[in-house]
Amino acid sequence: MKPNPLPQHQRSAGPVAALTAVLFLALASHSRSQTVGASKPAADGAAQNLPEITITAEAEEPAIKVPYLPPVEGTKVYAGKRASIIELKALPEVVSNNYRQAFALTPGLLVAEETTPLVSLGYRGIGSPDRAQFMQILQDGIPISADPIGYPEAYWTPPLESVQRIDFLRGGASLVYGPQPAGALNYVTLMPRTDRALGARQQFIMGTDDLISSYTAVDGTIGKLGYHGYFAHRSADGFRQANSDYETNGGRVKLVYQQDEDTRWIVGVDAFEQENGEPGGLSEAGYAADRHQTVRFNDRFKLSRYALSLELQHRMSADTELSIKTWAAYYDRWSRRQNGGGFGTVPTGATTSIDRQEFYNWGFEPRIRHDYEALGGQHTLSAGLHFYLSHSPNTTKTGPTVTSNDGPILRDSQRDILYGSVFVENKFTFGRLTITPGFRMELVNQDMSLQNFAGAAMAETNNSKFDQQPLFGLGLAYDLGSETAVYANVSQSYRATTFGQSLIPVAGGTANDAAPSVGWHYELGMRGTPRPWITWDSALFLVDLDNKFGTAGTALTSVGRSINYGWDGALQLDVIGALDAANGTHRGDHLGALNLYANASIMEARLSGGANNGGTPQFAPPYMVRTGVIYSRKSKFKIAFLGTLMARHSASDTAVASFDIPAYTTWDLTAEIPVTKNLTLIGGLNNVFDKQYYARVNAGGIDPAYGRNFYVGGSVTF
């Protein structure tokens, strides 16, 4: 049995800190987009062509990293969009894919923490965060959800040790990457180093509840061929009484062949395996009695994922660049869950439901970008196609005992997706002003069949549906000088009809003709990096999402139109750099940088129509504040104290009281300390004050958040 939790640490500073951060941030504005990782921005009209392969040798990094993407990068146009960079190197090493820490410098992203390694991310109250299903999740521009259309759940994300940065697009993301209304997260993975033929890194971490995390990587360049490969392992017993153990094993090989100075080929191969227990959610009474207890002792989850990708990057001329991607992936998702039970209760059934879903995916995407002069300005055209098909068999069996892994078939379904889109954007530049209209046409065909062997009520059901969804958008940006700009964006987005909305696979379920959920995103803001020691971003936003659907038993129901509006902003200030600038000194050269940061999202969200007319949509907290301090020296020594302040909110669209998530504040202390040129110590204390709070709530009950826990280890490189 796990020990009972320590008494809850009470603090009254949370609301004061939140108010201070909000008032401080309200004075901020925002700058024009800049070159990735550079201390000065690229000109607004400048495009980035075939960037040099990243060299992973030691290099001094700026104290304040520019947190937004350039106007044009490769074949993509970001001008006039709120496109941020999540710089992981700005923080001490992020261990165990801790997104609460990874998103410390980025406003608005909601992390619903889980007992398992699975990821739940939400944004601006747009739908459930489970598996980031309302976001488009990509690796190097390739979708990695189980099925981006019919089953858009990201069961896997790359280990953050293998990621150079994460690009985050808000409004306008659907024009670049396709469906999902809550924006897009693109994991940009590390490229091979070019300064030597062989380099290596070995990281090993251990911590609370028998945490073991290891990451082994090799990379280098031999002639024209660069390579980068890693293997990552993570396992732990978890903090619950029983059945909260997990283990993940995965790896990737990335080959980069530089055919000539204008042509590059990139091959990626991924493999991943995961198994974890599911200890079950708790009732309020159960949580109060013992938040460590387990109510589901036999529920298990397994996941396998294998993927292959190929990309051609080719500079056709000084003004034209072509990118062609193709990929294939296989997901195998298996779960065993004991029947019976309810919200936070012990299941009483003597049988189990065994569900297996497989996903066979293939995609192809060519993009082209062309720069040209006309009407006295420098302009950029970006256009392309996206083609995708998926075959997804799903079998549900009834296990005769609570530990059975097999049994007679209850339901069997075949689900097929054929998807195509054509898209175009044009960045017009006239002096300091850029205007970027965009259009994307989405075509989705679904074919589904279901056989139910439980009885004659629904022996067989079929449904075929074809959706056409045009998307329009317009982005504006105006350079105010001093590395500051205003921007505005209005764009459409949509959520394609999922398998569960097109064909509800339960007894008595029916085929439906639900249309996709369509939304409009409005954003107006300013951003700036006027000095190397400060950067800020401030924006007003409104999200209008119509035709928002959910299921209630065997019926498909609309929860109404969701209208969410508010303000978010971010500020980073290097105090030592600011003092040096004020006093004409250079203390930062030997003292390093002291980065005080704060970001906040303030939101009002309401449902119009549906069962909860006038109510608040799920996972739409009125405020969410992140603040703290990061000290770094010589880009290697880093210590951070990271805080998250979350307002009370609901995990239900229908105002169910048991789904309320109380407000909480939690702090993490992390460090990365070089001992020698090749050896670095890594350590951290998560949830320093042992705050007890709800990580998330769903139909199974309350998921308790992890209490105070630590990790310690090191990394060796050569």
Stockholm file with secondary structure:
# STOCKHOLM 1.0

chainA/1-718         MKPNPLPQHQRSAGPVAALTAVLFLALASHSRSQTVGASKPAADGAAQNLPEITITAEAEEPAIKVPYLPPVEGTKVYAGKRASIIELKALPEVVSNNYRQAFALTPGLLVAEETTPLVSLGYRGIGSPDRAQFMQILQDGIPISADPIGYPEAYWTPPLESVQRIDFLRGGASLVYGPQPAGALNYVTLMPRTDRALGARQQFIMGTDDLISSYTAVDGTIGKLGYHGYFAHRSADGFRQANSDYETNGGRVKLVYQQDEDTRWIVGVDAFEQENGEPGGLSEAGYAADRHQTVRFNDRFKLSRYALSLELQHRMSADTELSIKTWAAYYDRWSRRQNGGGFGTVPTGATTSIDRQEFYNWGFEPRIRHDYEALGGQHTLSAGLHFYLSHSPNTTKTGPTVTSNDGPILRDSQRDILYGSVFVENKFTFGRLTITPGFRMELVNQDMSLQNFAGAAMAETNNSKFDQQPLFGLGLAYDLGSETAVYANVSQSYRATTFGQSLIPVAGGTANDAAPSVGWHYELGMRGTPRPWITWDSALFLVDLDNKFGTAGTALTSVGRSINYGWDGALQLDVIGALDAANGTHRGDHLGALNLYANASIMEARLSGGANNGGTPQFAPPYMVRTGVIYSRKSKFKIAFLGTLMARHSASDTAVASFDIPAYTTWDLTAEIPVTKNLTLIGGLNNVFDKQYYARVNAGGIDPAYGRNFYVGGSVTF
#=GR chainA/1-718 SS CCCCCCCCCCCSHHHHHHHHHHHHHTTCCBCCCCCTTCSSCCCTTCEECSCCCCCCSCCCCCSSCCCBCCSEETTEECTTSCEEEECGGGSSCCCTTCHHHHTTTSSSEEECCCSSSCCBEEETTCSCCBTTTTSEEEETTEECSSBTTTBCCCCCCCCGGGEEEEEEECTTHHHHHCSCTTCEEEEEECCCCSSCSCEEEEEEEEEGGGEEEEEEEEEEEETTEEEEEEEEEEEECCSSSSSCCEEEEEEEEEEEEEEETTEEEEEEEEEEEEEEECCCCBCHHHHHHCTTCCSCSSCEEEEEEEEEEEEEEEEEETTEEEEEEEEEEEEEEEEEEESCCCTTCCCCCSSEEEEEEEEEEEEEEEEEEEEEEETTEEEEEEEEEEEEEEEEEEEEEEESSTTCSCCCEEEEEEEEEEEEEEEEEEEEEETTEEEEEEEEEEEEEEEEEEEECSCGGGSEEEEEEEEEEEEEEEEEEEEEETTEEEEEEEEEEEECCCHHHHBCCSTTCCBCCCCCEEEEEEEEEEEEEEETTEEEEEEEEEEEEEEEEEEETTEEEEEEEEEEEEEEEEEEEEHHHHHHHHHTCCTHHHHCEEEEEEEEEEEEEEEESSTTTTCCCTTCCSEEEEEEEEEEETTTEEEEEEEEEECCEESCTTCCGGGEECCEEEEEEEEEEESSSSEEEEEEEESTTCCCCEEEEETTEEEECCCSEEEEEEEEEC
#=GC SS_cons         CCCCCCCCCCCSHHHHHHHHHHHHHTTCCBCCCCCTTCSSCCCTTCEECSCCCCCCSCCCCCSSCCCBCCSEETTEECTTSCEEEECGGGSSCCCTTCHHHHTTTSSSEEECCCSSSCCBEEETTCSCCBTTTTSEEEETTEECSSBTTTBCCCCCCCCGGGEEEEEEECTTHHHHHCSCTTCEEEEEECCCCSSCSCEEEEEEEEEGGGEEEEEEEEEEEETTEEEEEEEEEEEECCSSSSSCCEEEEEEEEEEEEEEETTEEEEEEEEEEEEEEECCCCBCHHHHHHCTTCCSCSSCEEEEEEEEEEEEEEEEEETTEEEEEEEEEEEEEEEEEEESCCCTTCCCCCSSEEEEEEEEEEEEEEEEEEEEEEETTEEEEEEEEEEEEEEEEEEEEEEESSTTCSCCCEEEEEEEEEEEEEEEEEEEEEETTEEEEEEEEEEEEEEEEEEEECSCGGGSEEEEEEEEEEEEEEEEEEEEEETTEEEEEEEEEEEECCCHHHHBCCSTTCCBCCCCCEEEEEEEEEEEEEEETTEEEEEEEEEEEEEEEEEEETTEEEEEEEEEEEEEEEEEEEEHHHHHHHHHTCCTHHHHCEEEEEEEEEEEEEEEESSTTTTCCCTTCCSEEEEEEEEEEETTTEEEEEEEEEECCEESCTTCCGGGEECCEEEEEEEEEEESSSSEEEEEEEESTTCCCCEEEEETTEEEECCCSEEEEEEEEEC
//
